[in-house]
């Protein structure tokens, strides 16, 4: 009986520890997403101009800004980015105009293994980590 109650207590503590680790991950992922979004916007140059080409007319560049939402305030762009990310929409590649999720799925040998490895490592870290 004592062993059963100790086992239940250990399971409860492990569950509480795991939930706490998951909840600690949420602000960390938010901070990482802010830094990634910020660094992408700090890259010099105009993405609309690079998509349209150097000899494109100004109205073409403006149409691309409108299509990609680059003419919106930075906060609105970030909120749109996060909403789409939670829906699983990572956007379209500016290079090949294909969905990024398809590109990740197509390159299953490298990128998917990396995601699976990172997820597995993080899962083990939650249970065995510091």
C-alpha positions as CSV (number, residue, x, y, z in Angstrom):
1,X,0.0,0.0,0.0
2,X,2.8,2.4,0.9
3,X,4.6,1.6,-2.4
4,X,1.5,2.3,-4.4
5,X,1.0,5.7,-2.7
6,X,4.7,6.5,-3.3
7,X,4.3,5.6,-6.9
8,X,1.2,7.8,-7.3
9,X,3.1,10.7,-5.6
10,X,6.1,10.2,-8.0
11,X,3.8,10.2,-11.0
12,X,2.1,13.3,-9.8
13,X,5.4,15.1,-9.2
14,X,6.7,14.0,-12.7
15,X,3.4,15.2,-14.3
16,X,3.6,18.5,-12.5
17,X,7.3,18.9,-13.5
18,X,6.5,18.1,-17.1
19,X,3.6,20.6,-17.2
20,X,5.8,23.3,-15.6
21,X,8.5,22.7,-18.3
22,X,5.9,22.9,-21.1
23,X,4.5,26.2,-19.6
24,X,8.1,27.6,-19.4
25,X,8.5,26.9,-23.0
26,X,5.7,29.1,-24.1
27,X,7.3,32.5,-23.2
28,X,10.6,31.2,-24.6
29,X,9.1,30.3,-27.9
30,X,7.4,33.8,-28.0
31,X,10.7,35.5,-27.4
32,X,12.4,33.4,-30.0
33,X,9.7,34.2,-32.6
34,X,10.1,38.0,-31.8
35,X,13.8,37.8,-32.3
36,X,13.5,35.9,-35.6
37,X,10.8,38.2,-36.9
38,X,12.9,41.3,-35.8
39,X,16.1,40.0,-37.4
40,X,14.3,39.2,-40.7
41,X,13.0,42.8,-40.8
42,X,16.5,44.2,-39.9
43,X,18.1,42.7,-43.0
44,X,19.0,45.6,-45.3
45,X,17.1,46.0,-48.6
46,X,13.5,45.9,-49.7
47,X,12.1,42.4,-50.1
48,X,9.4,43.7,-52.4
49,X,12.0,45.3,-54.7
50,X,14.1,42.1,-54.7
51,X,11.0,40.0,-55.6
52,X,9.9,42.4,-58.4
53,X,13.4,42.9,-59.7
54,X,15.6,46.0,-60.0
55,X,14.0,47.2,-63.2
56,X,10.4,46.9,-61.9
57,X,8.0,49.8,-61.9
58,X,7.0,51.4,-58.6
59,X,3.4,50.2,-59.0
60,X,4.6,46.6,-59.3
61,X,6.7,46.9,-56.2
62,X,3.7,48.4,-54.3
63,X,1.5,45.5,-55.5
64,X,4.0,43.0,-54.1
65,X,4.1,44.9,-50.8
66,X,0.3,44.8,-50.7
67,X,0.2,41.0,-51.6
68,X,2.7,40.1,-48.9
69,X,1.4,42.6,-46.3
70,X,4.7,44.5,-46.2
71,X,2.9,47.9,-46.2
72,X,1.2,47.1,-42.9
73,X,2.7,48.3,-39.5
74,X,5.3,46.0,-38.1
75,X,3.1,45.0,-35.1
76,X,0.3,44.0,-37.5
77,X,2.7,42.0,-39.6
78,X,3.9,40.2,-36.5
79,X,0.4,39.3,-35.3
80,X,-0.5,38.1,-38.8
81,X,2.7,36.0,-38.8
82,X,1.9,34.4,-35.4
83,X,-1.7,33.7,-36.3
84,X,-0.7,32.0,-39.6
85,X,2.1,30.1,-37.8
86,X,-0.4,28.7,-35.2
87,X,-2.6,27.6,-38.1
88,X,0.3,25.8,-39.6
89,X,0.8,28.2,-42.5
90,X,4.4,29.2,-42.8
91,X,3.8,31.3,-45.9
92,X,5.2,30.9,-49.4
93,X,8.8,30.8,-50.4
94,X,9.8,34.1,-52.1
95,X,12.3,32.2,-54.2
96,X,10.1,29.4,-55.6
97,X,6.6,30.6,-54.7
98,X,5.7,27.3,-53.1
99,X,4.3,26.8,-49.6
100,X,7.1,26.5,-47.0
101,X,5.5,23.5,-45.4
102,X,5.7,21.6,-48.7
103,X,9.4,22.5,-49.0
104,X,10.0,21.2,-45.5
105,X,8.1,18.0,-46.3
106,X,10.0,17.5,-49.6
107,X,13.4,17.8,-47.9
108,X,12.5,15.0,-45.4
109,X,16.0,13.7,-45.2
110,X,17.6,16.8,-43.6
111,X,15.1,19.2,-42.1
112,X,12.5,16.7,-40.9
113,X,15.1,14.7,-39.2
114,X,16.4,17.8,-37.6
115,X,12.9,18.7,-36.3
116,X,12.3,15.2,-35.0
117,X,15.7,15.1,-33.3
118,X,15.2,18.5,-31.7
119,X,11.7,17.6,-30.5
120,X,12.9,14.3,-29.1
121,X,15.8,15.9,-27.4
122,X,13.6,18.5,-25.9
123,X,11.1,15.8,-24.7
124,X,14.0,13.9,-23.0
125,X,15.3,17.1,-21.5
126,X,11.9,17.8,-19.9
127,X,12.0,14.5,-18.2
128,X,15.7,14.1,-17.5
129,X,17.0,17.7,-17.7
130,X,18.3,20.2,-15.2
